[in-house]
Amino acid sequence: MIPNRRAIAWRDIGVPLAVLLAALALWEALVRWKNIPPYILPAPSVILAKLIEDRELLFSSLLVTLGVTFEALIVATVCGVALALLIAQSKWLERALLPFAITLQVTPIIAIAPLLLVYLQPGNAVLVCAFLVAFFPILSNTSLGLASVDFGLRDLFDLYRASPWQKLIYLRLPSALPQFLAGLRIGGGLALIGAIVAELAAGASGQGTGLAYRIVEAGFRLDIPRMFAALALISLSGLAIYGALAALSYILLRGWHESARAQDE
């Protein structure tokens, strides 16, 4: 029996939301019961009040952080797909370029951010950090997808004497689409993480206007409710980015790929 769309919506949205509300209610009750002061652990109601009170400052900083995140994700997507297409044409190029991409991925971004702040303007440094952490998942997943073409379909295209361009457009790119979208979902979250890490480094040096800078600023002032409010906005932004990219993946894959069909069961 196939569940209807209302049952699917309740399963995917209603249940996690109910668990979240229960956790927030428990948090609120524990803080009130133990009489914990806000400068140690603010209750969710205090965080919400601070979010409303400082909405202009926090939401303007949120727009800065999201702007950097989406800009870095777009650049990482373009560069990652382009490089994946390039190295898919030659094993020599893959052996020559992939180690450099892996080196950038395994180097901790928290160690790179202070150096970039020395050589670049704060805004550009944050953008580069976000790009670096989002680039490799898109590159590696797209490369895997381009290399994971069904041999039967490949032989069929060879039988009909398809040109390399036709093989790329009608065979390799559709085959790589699920892996590319998986890398894009990972890269979206990592771009936000990279932007936050770089903003923390910039905020520690007294520069920046993003949400992470507001966290550093609130820490210096011991304004713990504002720190939690900024952290809540970051978490909600990460969930929204992942949800939007997951919805895009479902729209592009539904009707023909197993991963999208499984979500309807």
C-alpha positions in Angstrom: 0.0 0.0 0.0 1.4 3.4 -1.1 1.0 6.1 1.6 -0.8 9.3 0.5 0.9 12.6 0.4 -0.5 13.8 3.7 1.0 10.8 5.5 4.3 11.4 3.8 4.2 15.1 4.9 3.4 14.2 8.5 6.2 11.6 8.5 8.9 13.9 7.0 7.9 17.2 8.6 5.4 16.7 11.4 7.3 14.1 13.4 10.7 15.9 13.5 8.8 19.2 14.3 7.0 17.5 17.2 10.2 16.1 18.6 11.9 19.5 18.3 9.0 21.2 20.1 9.1 18.6 22.9 12.9 19.1 23.3 12.4 22.9 23.5 9.7 22.4 26.1 11.9 20.2 28.1 14.7 22.7 27.9 12.4 25.5 29.0 11.1 23.4 32.0 14.6 22.4 33.2 15.9 26.0 33.1 12.9 27.3 35.0 12.9 24.3 37.5 16.7 24.7 38.2 16.4 28.5 38.1 19.4 28.7 35.8 20.4 32.4 35.1 20.3 33.5 31.4 24.1 34.3 31.4 24.8 30.6 31.9 22.0 28.9 29.9 19.1 31.0 28.5 15.7 29.4 28.1 14.2 29.1 24.6 11.7 31.9 25.5 14.6 34.2 26.4 16.4 33.4 23.2 13.2 34.1 21.2 12.8 37.4 23.0 16.4 38.3 22.2 15.9 37.3 18.6 12.9 39.6 18.3 14.7 42.4 20.2 17.8 42.3 18.0 16.1 41.3 14.8 17.4 44.1 12.7 21.1 43.5 13.7 20.9 39.7 13.6 19.0 39.4 10.3 21.2 41.9 8.6 24.2 39.8 9.6 22.3 36.7 8.5 21.9 38.2 5.0 25.7 38.8 4.9 26.5 35.2 5.9 24.0 33.7 3.5 25.2 35.9 0.7 28.7 34.7 1.1 27.5 31.1 1.4 25.5 31.1 -1.8 28.1 32.9 -3.7 30.8 30.4 -2.6 28.4 27.5 -3.4 27.8 28.8 -6.9 31.5 29.3 -7.6 32.3 25.8 -6.1 29.6 24.2 -8.2 30.9 25.8 -11.5 34.5 25.0 -10.7 33.8 21.5 -9.3 31.8 20.4 -12.3 34.2 22.0 -14.8 37.2 20.3 -13.2 35.3 17.0 -13.0 34.5 17.1 -16.7 38.1 17.9 -17.4 39.6 15.1 -15.4 37.0 12.7 -16.8 38.6 13.1 -20.2 42.0 11.9 -19.2 43.4 9.7 -16.4 46.7 11.7 -16.6 44.8 14.9 -15.7 43.1 13.1 -12.8 46.4 11.9 -11.4 47.9 15.4 -11.8 45.1 17.5 -10.4 43.3 15.4 -7.9 46.1 15.4 -5.3 45.9 19.2 -5.1 42.2 19.1 -4.6 42.6 16.5 -1.8 45.3 18.6 -0.2 42.9 21.6 0.0 40.2 19.4 1.4 42.2 17.8 4.2 43.9 21.0 5.4 41.8 22.4 8.3 40.0 25.5 7.2 40.5 27.1 10.7 44.3 27.0 9.9 43.8 28.6 6.5 41.5 31.4 7.5 44.0 33.5 9.5 46.4 33.3 6.6 43.8 34.4 4.1 42.9 37.3 6.3 46.5 38.5 6.0 46.6 38.4 2.2 42.9 39.3 1.3 40.2 41.6 2.4 37.9 40.1 5.1 35.0 39.6 2.7 37.1 37.9 0.1 38.9 35.7 2.7 35.5 34.5 4.0 34.4 33.8 0.4 37.5 31.8 -0.3 37.2 29.7 2.9 33.6 28.9 2.1 34.6 28.0 -1.5 37.4 25.7 -0.4 35.3 23.5 1.9 32.4 23.2 -0.6 34.5 22.6 -3.7 35.8 19.0 -3.0 32.5 17.2 -2.3 31.1 18.5 -5.6 34.2 17.6 -7.5 34.6 14.1 -6.1 30.9 13.2 -6.4 30.6 14.5 -9.9 33.8 12.7 -10.9 32.4 9.5 -9.4 29.1 10.0 -11.3 30.8 10.6 -14.6 32.9 7.4 -14.1 29.9 5.3 -13.0 28.3 4.8 -16.4 26.5 1.5 -17.0 28.7 -0.6 -19.4 25.6 -1.9 -21.2 24.5 1.7 -22.0 28.1 2.6 -23.0 28.2 -0.4 -25.4 24.8 0.6 -26.8 26.1 4.2 -27.6 29.2 2.7 -29.2 27.0 0.4 -31.3 25.1 3.4 -32.6 28.4 5.3 -33.2 27.5 8.2 -30.9 30.0 11.0 -30.9 31.9 11.9 -27.7 29.7 15.0 -27.3 26.5 12.9 -27.6 27.9 10.4 -25.0 28.6 13.3 -22.6 25.2 15.0 -23.0 22.9 12.0 -23.2 24.8 9.4 -21.2 27.4 10.6 -18.8 25.8 13.7 -17.5 22.4 12.1 -16.7 24.3 9.2 -15.1 26.3 11.7 -12.9 23.3 13.8 -11.9 22.4 11.8 -8.7 26.0 11.9 -7.4 26.3 15.6 -8.4 23.2 16.5 -6.4 24.4 14.5 -3.4 27.7 16.4 -3.6 25.7 19.7 -3.9 23.7 18.9 -0.7 27.0 18.3 1.2 28.6 21.3 -0.3 25.7 23.6 0.6 26.1 22.8 4.3 29.9 22.9 4.2 29.8 26.3 2.4 27.9 27.7 5.4 30.3 26.1 7.8 33.3 27.5 5.9 31.7 31.0 6.0 31.1 30.7 9.7 34.6 29.5 10.5 36.2 32.4 8.4 33.8 34.9 10.1 34.9 33.7 13.5 38.5 34.3 12.5 37.7 37.7 11.1 35.6 38.5 14.2 38.4 37.6 16.5 40.5 40.2 14.7 37.8 42.8 15.0 36.6 42.6 11.4 33.4 41.3 9.8 29.7 41.8 9.9 28.3 38.2 9.6 26.5 36.1 12.2 29.7 34.5 13.5 31.1 38.0 14.1 27.9 38.7 16.2 28.6 35.6 18.2 32.2 36.8 18.9 30.9 40.2 19.7 28.3 38.9 22.1 30.9 36.7 23.8 33.0 39.7 24.6 30.0 41.4 26.1 28.8 38.2 27.9 25.5 38.5 26.1 24.8 34.8 26.1 21.1 35.1 24.8 22.3 36.9 21.7 24.9 34.2 21.1 22.2 31.5 21.3 20.0 33.6 19.0 22.7 33.9 16.4 23.4 30.2 16.7 19.7 29.4 16.2 19.7 31.4 13.0 22.8 29.6 11.8 21.2 26.2 12.5 17.9 27.2 10.8 19.8 28.5 7.8 21.7 25.2 7.5 18.4 23.2 7.7 16.8 25.5 5.1 19.8 25.1 2.7 19.8 21.4 3.0 16.0 21.2 2.6 16.0 23.4 -0.5 18.8 21.3 -2.1 17.1 18.1 -1.2 13.8 19.4 -2.8 15.8 20.3 -5.9 17.3 16.8 -6.0 13.8 15.2 -5.6 12.4 17.4 -8.4 15.2 16.5 -10.8 15.3 12.8 -10.0 11.7 11.9 -9.4 10.1 9.5 -11.8 13.4 7.9 -13.0 15.8 7.4 -10.2 15.5 5.0 -7.3 16.6 7.5 -4.6 13.7 9.8 -5.4 11.2 7.0 -5.7 12.2 5.6 -2.3 11.1 8.9 -0.7 7.5 8.3 -1.9 7.3 4.9 -0.2 
